[in-house]
Each structure stands twice: as structure tokens, then as C-alpha cells.
Amino acid sequence: MPERHIPLNRDELENLTEKYPTPFYLYDEKAIRKNAAYMNESFKWVPGGYKNYYAVKALPNPYVLEFIREEGMGFDCSSKAELLLAEKLGVRGEEIMFTSNDTPAEEYQKAMDLGAIINLDDISHIDYLNEHCGMPELICFRYNPGPLKKGNAIIGKPEEAKYGLTRDQLFEAYEQARSLGAKRFGLHTMVASNELDPDYFIETARMLFELVVELREKLDIQIEFVNLGGGIGIPYNPGENPVDLEKVSRGVKKHYDEIIVPGNAHPLNIVTENGRVVTGPYGYLVTRVIHEKHTYKDYVGTDASMANLMRPGMYGAHHEITVPGKNGAAEKTYDVTGSLCENNDKFAIDRRLPEIEVGDLLVIHDGGAHGHSMGFNYNGKLRCAEILLKADGSTRQIRRAENYDDLFATLDFSGLES
Ligand SMILES: *Cc1c(COP(=O)(O)O)cnc(C)c1O
């Protein structure tokens, strides 16, 4: 197996750990910028200007969001905190897509105050939004095709997913919104997560394009943009390939020319809200081996845990691991663990890795999306720092590690006897 790329070698990483103790996340700015540019370039034919609204939840750090924005992306927010982050970065208006579900009025209000595009998850939210905040001029709906579309491993079968409106509800929803004063309309769907098949996204576009034409013909609703959602996958597993975005783009364009143009729905803008594919491969969890243990299996224990990277424990997700400086060494089979009192706190199970000694650094790959952001504090574990490897090669801490004061900040010790 060829060794996976890491942006720093062992000596450079060891130097870094003198300044920033392990564990920490390391993000590669240059690679993320290059990747964002590739994404934009792939869809540059789109009339009205393609935009990816970066899913903030994937890596909600202002330094990273700032340069993603410089690359021309907007922000897809799904909670008040994510809206507040966008606001702090000076982002306003239709640069923000608010795609939420089970949404409290307060969060809609924040989105309205910022002038964000509001993407409703249910037909009942039309009245809810209207009563609490009024009806915006521009409104978008999230479509759930149910049994009309085959499922995907993470989101599952559309008909069992909690998101979106049924087809019938969708038609009713546009009419309702229009009667309440909405004048501009978007159409959204997100039916996949971490999907690697380019045809899946091309097919999603076809499905939405047909709906756009139907909405125009049946209701005289002119859709201004379709949002194909996020969910483009990355090759976590060895042997997988990245999604060829140019292929996706060509496939989408073909349907555009065949459906939208003759359907008198041209020009239609196309946007997406991908997070993972933008940053995922360019973030690394750097951790140090602090124990080895030989019982019925061979274990190496790290100073990170599932509280830092939940995906393996939560989804059984595979994340490649590099032992820097040991490429080519004789291999052994290990379970790589963290310290939570949970047996699923394992970064890898039965993984062939170069022989590991206590003190070795491990680099866990593909942590640039849904990595640090899914962190939690169970067992009193502290979320780790985030370090940015800047385009000029220097590094900067862009989030400090939590400390015990942070952890206990919400507790009240004052009423205790002793
Ligand atoms: C999580 C999410 C995304 C981003 O998903 P990725 O897998 O990171 O591309 C986009 N849109 C919505 C509505 C989401 O919930």
C-alpha cells in the first residue's frame, strides 16, 4: 500500500508537538484552497454563477471559514451558532443558506435578521415561520423523494429520513408561500452523505430539474436556483477514488440542456452545500501512542480518543493511519484505541500498521470534516486544539485545547457543604 500523503514529515511534526502538545488537529490551507478552486472551476458553466455553500458544521473554525470564503464559497448554516459564526465573519444575506430541521423560532429569526436564504424542512414550517418572523421574499424547500430515490449508507432510505417534504406537500408548499408573499423560490434536496458514485449526484440533478419544469408548468412557479445538497464523499478507505467533479458537472450540464432549456426554466442557478469534500481529506488528527497492551489482541493506546474523532466509533468509519517515519517497516496487526470507558473507542480494529512503539506519533487521516466538530466531553475528555498549516508553510493555533475550567464552567459548586 503506498503511504498516504501527510503535509509534514516526522521531524516537522515532532517540532510542532513541542509547541502544541498532542493531540491536535492539523489543517492544510494550501490543499483546501486548491481543492475549493477545483470545485468552482468544475461548475463554472452554470448560468448565474455556481456557488458551494460550505457546510459550516463540518469544520466550524473562523480561520478556515475565512479562507474558504475567499475562495468564493458561501456558508450553509443549520443552527444559530453557525449563523453567529457567519455573522462574526461579516457574512450576510444570500451568502448564507439556512438549511435546518426541527428549527426553533429564534433560529429562524436570526436567519431572517441576517437576510439568509431560508430553506424549509416541512410544510408546517411555512405558517410557523410566517407567524413568528414573517414570510421572506425568497424561500426554498427541501424535497424528500421518498421511495422515488434509492438510499445511501449514512442518510439511509429517503422514506425513512426525517428530512424534507413529500412530493405532494412540495407543490402545496410553493402555492402557500406565494400566497403569503414569497416571490422568489429555490428547490433543495439532500439524499446522500459520503456518496462516491458521481452518477448519484447527476441523477439527483435530473430529478430536481424535472421538478423545476413541472412546478413551472403546473403552478407557474419559477424556480431561481436548485440546491443539490452536500454529501459528496471522500475516499476514506484504501482503494477508493475521489469523486470526479468534472464528470458530475458534465452529467449535470447534459440534463440541464435536455430538461431546463427546452422546459423554459433557463436560466436556473445551481448551488451545492458540501462540507466533507471541501476540507475532509486535508485535516489530520495528530496523536501520540502512550501505551501498548497485549492481551487477547495487540493494542496501542493513544492520547486522543473518540471524544476527538467520533466517526470510527459512531459509524464504524475507516480512517487511514500513518506512523510517520516508519513507512516500509515490518507490520503488525493492532487495535488503535482511545481512553473512553467505551469499547467502541477504537480508531482502528485489526489494522496492519508498521510496528509501533510507545512514544510514536500517529496521524489519523481525513479528519478535516466532521472531525473536531463532532467532538464531545463524555468521561470529562477535553476537546483538543486546532492548528492551521498556512499557505506560506508557517503554523498557527486557531483553537486552543479546552481546559478543566472550560469543562466545569457550567457547574455550580457554590451550594456545596464543604
Ligand atoms: C451535513 C449537511 C451538509 C454537508 O454534508 P457533507 O457530507 O459534509 O457534504 C449539507 N447540507 C445539509 C442539510 C447537511 O445536513
The ligand as an SDF file (V2000), in Angstrom:
LIG
                    3D

 15 15  0  0  0  0  0  0  0  0999 V2000
  -24.3780   17.8230    6.8510 C   0  0  0  0  0  0  0  0  0  0  0  0
  -25.0760   18.5520    5.7790 C   0  0  0  0  0  0  0  0  0  0  0  0
  -24.3760   19.0040    4.6640 C   0  0  0  0  0  0  0  0  0  0  0  0
  -22.9370   18.7120    4.4250 C   0  0  0  0  0  0  0  0  0  0  0  0
  -22.6860   17.3570    4.2900 O   0  0  0  0  0  0  0  0  0  0  0  0
  -21.2360   16.8830    3.7910 P   0  0  0  0  0  0  0  0  0  0  0  0
  -21.3050   15.3990    3.9090 O   0  0  0  0  0  0  0  0  0  0  0  0
  -20.2590   17.4810    4.7320 O   0  0  0  0  0  0  0  0  0  0  0  0
  -21.0670   17.3690    2.4100 O   0  0  0  0  0  0  0  0  0  0  0  0
  -25.0620   19.7550    3.7440 C   0  0  0  0  0  0  0  0  0  0  0  0
  -26.3590   20.0280    3.8880 N   0  0  0  0  0  0  0  0  0  0  0  0
  -27.0650   19.5900    4.9430 C   0  0  0  0  0  0  0  0  0  0  0  0
  -28.5040   19.9240    5.0270 C   0  0  0  0  0  0  0  0  0  0  0  0
  -26.4570   18.8290    5.9230 C   0  0  0  0  0  0  0  0  0  0  0  0
  -27.1690   18.3930    6.9530 O   0  0  0  0  0  0  0  0  0  0  0  0
  1  2  1  0
  2  3  1  0
  2 14  2  0
  3  4  1  0
  3 10  2  0
  4  5  1  0
  5  6  1  0
  6  7  2  0
  6  8  1  0
  6  9  1  0
 10 11  1  0
 11 12  2  0
 12 13  1  0
 12 14  1  0
 14 15  1  0
M  END
$$$$
